Amino acid sequence: MEISPNLITDVKNRFGIIGTSPTLMAAVTRAIQVAPIDLSVLIIGESGSGKEFFPKIIHNYGARKHSKYIAVNCGAIPEGTIDSELFGHEKGAFTGAVSSRKGYFEEADGGTIFLDEVAELPLTTQARLLRVLESGEFLKVGSSTVQKTNIRIVAATNVDMLKAVEEGRFREDLYYRLSTVLITIPPLRDRGSDIALLARKFASDFAEKYHTKEITFDDSARNMIKQYRWPGNVRQLKNVVEQISLFEAGTEVTADTVAPYIPQNATVCSPTLSSQAKASAHTYEAEREILFGMILRLQKEIETLKNIVMGGSSSQQLLETRSKMAPVDSSMVRYSDYNSDYMQDDEYQNEVSEVESQEISSSMTLEDTERETIRRSLERNGGRRKATAQELRISERTLYRKIREYGLD
């Protein structure tokens, strides 16, 4: 189906989409084309790239535009309540269920539901979602009565779904049901001159909203923001432009002006690099050093106390020895301040020290210690990764990453 340029322009103006890059125009065109056809759509793109606009295009230019549109962030709902949020629950279904409640699939009947971060859904919820896609049927939590819903599902993710399927984190049959139509949103670094257009728009919007003088960008500034890879995409660009607009109001911005507002570890785009190489991989070295520093400290204390006990020392001697040991630096235990998966794994070091501390040689490196701990846990659980993650008290996402990192597949 051919889409007129005027329609594309109207859609962009209606939803505030800025840019003329071919990849962006292709994504907008694809969304308009699929809107009237009641198929499931999967939108793929990096965080901050603007995926949230496209489900709205599909809903508002489709047959369901007069019905409800509900957006759900699957990654923001705890695993224990996600089924209730999506499908509803009956009174008494669980502690705290003092009355029956409709879920999003019942509320949005006849309309569209947007499942953002769909890759974060637990496997049990994925099975329920598959049933909705196949037959339009679902069960409320705590109910045995089958209900029907007539709904269109649009999903989005920043995860490599084929890899998630391969690793067992996402159902293959559900992936193919969701991705009847795929729409890929380009990252900002691949949109060329759109970066300068967006920066100018954000600067204009800021000046109008806060009644300040608008900044302008000279050639050197435009070149700098075009070369930076923008890992946070459009969201990050807006943040930087608003900071500059605040502190440099009314000036012509140069590259020297922009530089302090871009992170010090900024890297530039290179057309010879693959998208994977361009991505800045967080190595978690700081978290690993902190975590295993604590493990080795605990191991040393255990060995010392064991030697005292074997030597028949009194309880008073044990207390004296423990009091002489260097206390753990408070900065060592604040590893949850780091923005990483370890924020979820606050009991990991306790489990590792209990299970492995007496078996791991003190001559091993931190990496060896971690690898050996994970390997032994996998053996104990027969290779079942979910059980291994539960035993180590870490998230499955962290475990998958560690298994790949240490070649334990």
C-alpha positions as CSV (number, residue, x, y, z in Angstrom):
1,M,0.0,0.0,0.0
2,E,1.5,3.3,-1.1
3,I,1.5,6.1,1.5
4,S,1.3,9.7,0.4
5,P,4.0,12.1,1.6
6,N,1.3,14.4,3.0
7,L,0.0,11.6,5.2
8,I,3.5,10.9,6.6
9,T,3.9,14.6,7.3
10,D,0.6,14.8,9.1
11,V,1.5,11.8,11.2
12,K,4.9,13.3,12.1
13,N,3.3,16.6,13.1
14,R,0.6,15.0,15.1
15,F,3.0,12.9,17.2
16,G,5.9,15.3,17.3
17,I,8.3,13.1,15.3
18,I,11.3,15.1,14.1
19,G,13.6,14.0,11.3
20,T,13.8,13.0,7.7
21,S,16.4,10.1,7.8
22,P,15.4,7.2,5.5
23,T,15.4,4.7,8.3
24,L,13.0,6.8,10.4
25,M,10.7,7.5,7.4
26,A,10.6,3.8,6.7
27,A,9.5,3.0,10.3
28,V,6.8,5.7,10.2
29,T,5.6,4.4,6.8
30,R,5.5,0.8,8.0
31,A,3.4,1.8,11.1
32,I,0.9,3.7,8.9
33,Q,0.7,0.7,6.5
34,V,0.0,-1.8,9.3
35,A,-2.4,0.4,11.3
36,P,-5.6,-0.6,9.4
37,I,-4.7,-4.3,9.4
38,D,-5.5,-6.0,12.7
39,L,-2.1,-7.8,13.1
40,S,0.2,-8.0,16.1
41,V,3.2,-5.7,15.9
42,L,6.6,-5.9,17.5
43,I,8.6,-2.7,17.7
44,I,12.4,-3.1,18.2
45,G,14.7,-0.3,19.1
46,E,17.2,0.9,21.7
47,S,16.1,2.6,24.9
48,G,15.3,6.2,24.4
49,S,14.9,5.9,20.6
50,G,11.2,6.9,20.6
51,K,9.5,3.5,20.4
52,E,6.5,4.7,22.4
53,F,5.2,6.9,19.5
54,F,4.6,4.0,17.1
55,P,2.0,2.1,19.0
56,K,0.0,5.4,19.2
57,I,0.3,5.8,15.4
58,I,-0.9,2.2,14.9
59,H,-3.9,2.7,17.2
60,N,-5.0,6.1,16.0
61,Y,-4.8,5.2,12.3
62,G,-6.5,1.9,12.7
63,A,-10.1,0.6,13.1
64,R,-9.8,0.7,16.9
65,K,-9.0,4.4,17.2
66,H,-12.3,5.1,19.1
67,S,-11.7,2.4,21.6
68,K,-9.3,2.3,24.6
69,Y,-5.5,2.5,24.3
70,I,-3.6,1.2,27.3
71,A,0.2,1.3,27.6
72,V,1.8,-1.1,30.1
73,N,5.5,-1.1,31.1
74,C,6.1,-4.8,31.7
75,G,9.5,-4.2,33.3
76,A,8.1,-1.9,35.9
77,I,5.6,-4.4,37.4
78,P,6.8,-7.0,40.0
79,E,6.8,-10.6,38.9
80,G,4.4,-11.5,41.6
81,T,1.7,-9.1,40.5
82,I,2.1,-9.0,36.7
83,D,-0.6,-11.6,36.0
84,S,-3.1,-9.8,38.2
85,E,-2.3,-6.5,36.5
86,L,-2.7,-7.9,33.0
87,F,-5.6,-10.4,33.5
88,G,-7.2,-9.3,36.7
89,H,-8.0,-11.3,39.8
90,E,-10.9,-12.6,41.9
91,K,-11.6,-11.7,45.5
92,G,-9.5,-13.9,47.8
93,A,-7.2,-15.0,45.0
94,F,-4.2,-14.0,47.1
95,T,-3.4,-12.1,50.3
96,G,-4.7,-8.6,49.9
97,A,-7.2,-9.4,47.1
98,V,-10.1,-7.9,49.1
99,S,-12.2,-7.5,45.9
100,S,-12.4,-8.6,42.3
101,R,-10.4,-6.5,39.9
102,K,-10.3,-6.1,36.1
103,G,-7.0,-6.5,34.3
104,Y,-5.7,-4.4,31.4
105,F,-6.9,-7.0,28.9
106,E,-10.4,-6.8,30.1
107,E,-10.3,-3.0,30.4
108,A,-9.0,-2.5,26.9
109,D,-11.4,-4.9,25.3
110,G,-12.1,-3.8,21.8
111,G,-9.0,-1.5,21.8
112,T,-5.2,-1.7,21.8
113,I,-2.8,-2.6,24.5
114,F,0.9,-1.6,24.2
115,L,3.2,-4.0,26.1
116,D,6.5,-2.1,26.5
117,E,9.6,-4.0,27.6
118,V,7.7,-7.2,26.7
119,A,10.9,-9.3,27.0
120,E,10.8,-8.8,30.8
121,L,7.6,-10.8,31.1
122,P,8.0,-14.0,33.3
123,L,7.7,-17.3,31.4
124,T,4.4,-18.1,33.2
125,T,2.9,-14.8,32.0
126,Q,4.2,-15.4,28.5
127,A,2.2,-18.6,28.4
128,R,-1.0,-16.7,29.4
129,L,-0.2,-14.0,26.8
130,L,0.2,-16.7,24.1
131,R,-3.3,-18.0,24.8
132,V,-4.7,-14.5,24.4
133,L,-3.0,-14.1,21.0
134,E,-4.1,-17.5,19.8
135,S,-7.7,-17.6,21.0
136,G,-8.5,-14.3,22.7
137,E,-9.1,-16.2,26.0
138,F,-7.7,-15.6,29.4
139,L,-8.3,-16.5,33.1
140,K,-8.3,-14.1,35.9
141,V,-6.0,-15.0,38.8
142,G,-8.0,-17.3,41.1
143,S,-10.7,-18.0,38.6
144,S,-11.6,-21.0,36.6
145,T,-14.0,-19.1,34.3
146,V,-12.6,-18.5,30.8
147,Q,-13.1,-14.9,29.6
148,K,-12.9,-13.6,26.0
149,T,-11.2,-10.4,24.9
150,N,-11.0,-8.7,21.5
151,I,-7.8,-6.8,21.6
152,R,-4.9,-5.8,19.4
153,I,-1.5,-6.2,20.9
154,V,1.5,-4.0,20.0
155,A,4.7,-4.9,21.9
156,A,8.1,-3.2,22.1
157,T,11.6,-4.2,23.4
158,N,15.2,-3.1,23.4
159,V,16.3,-6.7,23.8
160,D,17.7,-9.0,21.0
161,M,14.7,-11.3,20.9
162,L,16.2,-14.1,18.9
163,K,19.0,-14.3,21.4
164,A,16.5,-14.3,24.3
165,V,14.6,-17.2,22.6
166,E,17.9,-19.1,22.1
167,E,18.8,-18.6,25.8
168,G,15.3,-19.8,26.9
169,R,14.3,-16.4,28.4
170,F,11.5,-15.9,25.9
171,R,9.1,-18.4,24.3
172,E,9.7,-19.0,20.6
173,D,6.1,-19.5,19.8
174,L,5.2,-16.2,21.5
175,Y,7.9,-14.4,19.7
176,Y,6.6,-15.4,16.3
177,R,3.0,-14.5,17.4
178,L,4.0,-11.1,18.5
179,S,6.3,-10.3,15.6
180,T,3.7,-10.8,12.8
181,V,4.9,-7.4,11.7
182,L,8.3,-6.0,12.8
183,I,9.1,-2.3,13.0
184,T,12.7,-1.3,13.7
185,I,13.4,2.1,15.2
186,P,16.8,3.4,14.3
187,P,19.2,4.6,17.0
188,L,19.8,8.4,17.0
189,R,23.5,7.9,16.0
190,D,22.3,6.4,12.7
191,R,20.0,9.3,11.8
192,G,22.6,11.8,10.5
193,S,21.3,15.3,10.2
194,D,18.2,14.5,12.3
195,I,20.4,15.1,15.4
196,A,20.9,18.8,14.6
197,L,17.1,19.1,13.8
198,L,16.2,17.6,17.1
199,A,18.7,19.7,19.1
200,R,17.3,22.9,17.5
201,K,13.7,21.7,18.3
202,F,14.6,21.0,21.9
203,A,16.3,24.3,22.3
204,S,13.3,26.2,20.9
205,D,10.9,24.2,23.1
206,F,12.9,25.0,26.2
207,A,13.1,28.7,25.5
208,E,9.4,28.9,24.8
209,K,8.4,26.9,27.9
210,Y,10.7,28.7,30.4
211,H,10.8,32.1,28.7
212,T,14.5,32.2,28.2
213,K,16.6,33.3,25.2
214,E,17.1,30.5,22.7
215,I,20.5,29.1,22.1
216,T,21.9,28.4,18.6
217,F,24.5,25.9,17.4
218,D,27.5,26.8,15.2
219,D,29.0,24.4,12.7
220,S,31.5,23.0,15.2
221,A,28.8,22.3,17.8
222,R,26.6,20.6,15.2
223,N,29.5,18.5,14.1
224,M,30.3,17.4,17.6
225,I,26.7,16.4,18.5
226,K,26.5,14.6,15.2
227,Q,29.7,12.5,15.8
228,Y,28.8,11.6,19.4
229,R,27.1,8.2,19.6
230,W,24.3,9.1,22.0
231,P,23.9,5.8,23.9
232,G,20.7,7.3,25.5
233,N,19.4,8.3,22.1
234,V,16.8,11.1,21.8
235,R,16.1,11.1,25.5
236,Q,19.8,11.8,26.3
237,L,20.1,14.5,23.5
238,K,17.1,16.3,25.0
239,N,18.6,16.2,28.4
240,V,21.9,17.7,27.2
241,V,20.3,20.4,25.1
242,E,18.1,21.5,28.0
243,Q,21.1,21.8,30.3
244,I,22.9,23.9,27.7
245,S,19.8,26.0,27.2
246,L,19.6,26.7,30.9
247,F,23.2,27.7,31.5
248,E,24.1,29.2,28.1
249,A,20.9,31.0,27.3
250,G,21.0,33.3,24.4
251,T,24.4,32.4,23.2
252,E,25.8,30.8,20.0
253,V,27.0,27.4,21.2
254,T,30.3,26.1,20.0
255,A,32.0,22.7,20.3
256,D,33.9,24.0,23.3
257,T,30.6,24.9,24.9
258,V,29.0,21.5,24.3
259,A,32.0,19.4,25.4
260,P,31.5,19.9,29.2
261,Y,27.8,18.7,28.9
262,I,28.7,15.4,27.3
263,P,29.9,12.6,29.5
264,Q,33.7,12.4,29.8
265,N,33.8,8.9,28.4
266,A,32.0,10.0,25.3
267,T,32.9,8.2,22.2
268,V,32.2,9.2,18.6
269,C,30.5,7.3,15.8
270,S,32.6,5.6,13.2
271,P,30.9,4.2,10.1
272,T,33.4,1.4,10.0
273,L,32.2,0.0,13.4
274,S,29.4,-2.4,13.7
275,S,26.5,-1.5,16.0
276,Q,27.7,-4.0,18.5
277,A,31.2,-2.5,18.6
278,K,29.8,1.0,18.9
279,A,27.8,0.1,22.0
280,S,29.6,0.8,25.2
281,A,29.6,-2.4,27.2
282,H,29.6,-2.0,31.0
283,T,32.1,-4.5,32.4
284,Y,30.9,-4.5,36.0
285,E,34.5,-4.5,37.1
286,A,33.8,-2.1,40.0
287,E,30.9,-4.3,41.3
288,R,33.0,-7.5,40.9
289,E,35.9,-6.1,42.8
290,I,33.7,-5.0,45.7
291,L,31.7,-8.2,45.8
292,F,34.6,-10.6,45.7
293,G,36.7,-8.4,48.0
294,M,34.0,-9.0,50.6
295,I,34.0,-12.7,49.8
296,L,37.8,-13.0,50.3
297,R,37.6,-11.0,53.5
298,L,35.0,-13.3,54.9
299,Q,36.9,-16.4,53.7
300,K,40.0,-15.2,55.5
301,E,38.0,-14.6,58.7
302,I,36.5,-18.0,58.5
303,E,39.9,-19.7,58.1
304,T,41.3,-17.7,61.0
305,L,38.3,-18.6,63.3
306,K,38.5,-22.3,62.2
307,N,42.2,-22.4,63.1
308,I,41.4,-21.0,66.5
309,V,38.6,-23.4,67.1
310,M,40.7,-26.4,66.1
311,G,43.4,-25.2,68.4
312,G,40.9,-25.3,71.3
313,S,40.9,-21.6,72.0
314,S,38.3,-20.1,74.4
315,S,35.3,-18.1,73.4
316,Q,37.0,-15.0,74.9
317,Q,40.0,-15.6,72.5
318,L,37.5,-15.8,69.6
319,L,36.0,-12.5,70.5
320,E,39.4,-10.9,70.9
321,T,40.5,-12.2,67.5
322,R,37.3,-11.1,65.8
323,S,37.6,-7.6,67.3
324,K,41.1,-7.3,65.9
325,M,40.0,-8.0,62.4
326,A,39.7,-5.0,60.2
327,P,36.0,-4.0,59.9
328,V,34.5,-4.0,56.5
329,D,34.7,-0.5,55.0
330,S,31.2,0.9,54.7
331,S,32.0,1.9,51.1
332,M,32.6,-1.8,50.3
333,V,29.0,-2.7,51.1
334,R,27.4,0.1,49.1
335,Y,27.7,-1.8,45.9
336,S,23.9,-1.3,45.3
337,D,24.7,2.3,44.5
338,Y,26.1,1.1,41.1
339,N,23.5,1.1,38.3
340,S,23.7,-2.6,37.5
341,D,22.0,-5.9,37.9
342,Y,23.8,-6.3,41.2
343,M,21.2,-3.9,42.7
344,Q,18.9,-6.9,42.6
345,D,21.4,-9.4,44.0
346,D,22.0,-8.0,47.4
347,E,22.3,-11.5,49.0
348,Y,24.6,-13.0,46.4
349,Q,27.8,-12.6,48.4
350,N,26.2,-14.2,51.5
351,E,25.2,-17.3,49.5
352,V,28.5,-17.7,47.8
353,S,30.5,-17.3,51.0
354,E,28.3,-20.0,52.8
355,V,28.4,-22.5,50.0
356,E,31.8,-22.1,48.6
357,S,34.1,-20.3,51.0
358,Q,35.7,-23.4,52.5
359,E,36.3,-25.0,49.1
360,I,37.7,-22.2,47.0
361,S,41.5,-21.8,47.1
362,S,42.7,-18.4,48.3
363,S,45.2,-18.4,45.4
364,M,42.5,-18.1,42.8
365,T,41.7,-14.8,41.2
366,L,38.4,-13.0,41.7
367,E,37.3,-14.1,38.2
368,D,38.3,-17.8,38.9
369,T,36.4,-17.7,42.2
370,E,33.2,-16.4,40.5
371,R,33.5,-18.9,37.6
372,E,34.0,-21.8,39.9
373,T,31.1,-20.8,42.1
374,I,28.7,-20.6,39.2
375,R,30.0,-23.9,37.6
376,R,29.5,-25.9,40.8
377,S,26.0,-24.4,41.3
378,L,25.1,-25.4,37.8
379,E,26.3,-28.9,38.4
380,R,24.3,-29.2,41.6
381,N,21.2,-28.1,39.8
382,G,21.7,-30.2,36.7
383,G,22.3,-27.3,34.5
384,R,18.9,-25.7,35.3
385,R,19.6,-22.0,35.1
386,K,16.5,-20.8,36.9
387,A,17.3,-23.0,39.9
388,T,20.9,-22.0,39.8
389,A,20.0,-18.3,39.9
390,Q,17.7,-18.9,42.8
391,E,20.4,-20.8,44.7
392,L,22.9,-18.0,44.1
393,R,20.2,-15.4,44.8
394,I,21.0,-13.4,41.6
395,S,18.7,-12.5,38.8
396,E,18.5,-14.9,35.8
397,R,19.7,-12.0,33.6
398,T,22.9,-11.7,35.7
399,L,23.4,-15.5,35.5
400,Y,23.0,-15.6,31.7
401,R,25.5,-12.9,31.3
402,K,28.0,-14.6,33.6
403,I,27.6,-17.9,31.9
404,R,28.4,-16.3,28.5
405,E,31.3,-14.3,30.0
406,Y,33.0,-17.4,31.4
407,G,32.1,-19.8,28.6
408,L,30.0,-22.1,30.8
409,D,27.3,-22.7,28.2
